[in-house]
């Protein structure tokens, strides 16, 4: 898994690429959680995520809780149909605002 972080217009864009599973989820959590600071605006770009296991869903829940606890704004962008289906079936989509593209997410959070 590759994780890249960029700041665009005071919005932190975290791009994830590859598989989110039991091996990669803890690493992703270590990188993402500190970026969810009080009042921050964070976009998780999932457009290059090819697979997400239950550990990935757990990661999403932990990141959501971290962001909520410090009143950060968190949104997901670029979910594939498979990820949307999985997150919808498990109720996880109710926790997140979802946008199709980084540009749409940035415009909404600006």
N, C-alpha and C positions, 0 to 999 in steps of 0.2 A: 504494500500500500504506500502511496505517495501522498503527502500532505503539504500543500503550499498555502502560505498566508500572505495576503496583500491588504493594504488599506486604501480604499477608494472613497473619496468624499466623506471621510470620518466613519466609514462603514468597513468593518473587518470582514473580508471575504476569505473563507477557508475552503479550499478546493480539495476534495478527497478523490483519489483515483485508485482503482483496484477493488479488492475484496475486503469487506469488513466482516471478520469472523473472530473466533476466540483468540486467535494469535495477534491480530492487528487491532482489535477494539481497545485493549488497554493502552496501547501506544497512542491511538487516536485520542482517547480520553485525556491522557497526560498533556497532549498538545492543545486540545480544544478548550478544556475547562478553564485554564488561566486566562483565556482570551474573553471569557464572559464576565466582564467587570461591571460594576455599578453603572447603569445608564448606557452601556455600550450597545451598539447595533451590529449584529452578527448575521451574516449569510453563510449557510453551509451549502456549498455547491456540490451536489451529489451526481452531477451529470456524467461523471466518469466512473461511478461505482457500478461494478459488474455483478456483484453478489453481496447479499447481506444476510447473515445467519441470525439466530436468536441473540447472540452476543452483540451484534450490530444494533438490534432493537433495544437491547439493554443500554447500549451506549447512547442511543438517541434519547432514551428516558433520563439517563443521568445528566446529559447535556441540557435537556429541557429543565430539569430540576435546578441545576446550577444557575442557568440564566434567570429562571423565575425567582430564585432566592435573592438575587442582587438587582432585580428589576431591569435586566438587560432585555433588549428586543432580539428575538431569534427567529429566523425564517429559513426554510429549506428551498433550494432551487434545483431544477434539472432532474427531478425524480423520473426514472424510467417507469414504464407501465407496470412492470413486474414489482418494483419497489412500492409504487403507489398501491397496487393491489394488496401486497403483504401488509403494508402499514394501515391500510383501510380496514382489512379483515381483522386485524388485531386491535383496532381502535386508536392506533398511534397518530393517525392523521388529525385527530381532534385536538391534539396538543400543539400543532404547528400551523403556521401560515405557510402556504406553499405557492411558489411562483415558477413559471416555466423556464425563465432565463435569469441570469445574473442581472442583466440590464433591467428587467421588470422588477426584480427584487430591490435593486438599488433605487429605482425610481419611487417605489412604495415606501422605502425606509428613509428616504431623503427628507 
